[in-house]
Amino acid sequence: MTLLRAQQIADRKAADTNWKGTGQGLVLTAKKGTPIEPRNLNRPFEALCARTGVHKVCFRDLRHMFTSLLHEQGADTRRITTIPMRRTAWRPPS
């Protein structure tokens, strides 16, 4: 998270007056501070899967895999259900 924040600060400085930050405290943003469009996330993800030989999986299914892996590792089910898995922007707890 520290590296992502540092990159976002660098992006903000590079964008200067073109920075369009929404003030929502988003962790992952486009280069100008706007929310990432899903299709802009899918393209590099699919390329990464192809390059590494990983079976093609729909990006949105990763959240379901994530919760399944947490459950398999013994994570508390009540805690897993509190993790936001909607299509809204995730923000770290304050």
Protein Blocks (a to p, Z undefined) as FASTA:
>chain_A
ZZmmmmmmmmmmmnmmmpccehlopabdcfkopacdfklmmmmmmmmmmmnopacddfkl
mmmmmmmmmmmnopafklmmmpccbfbdcdddZZ
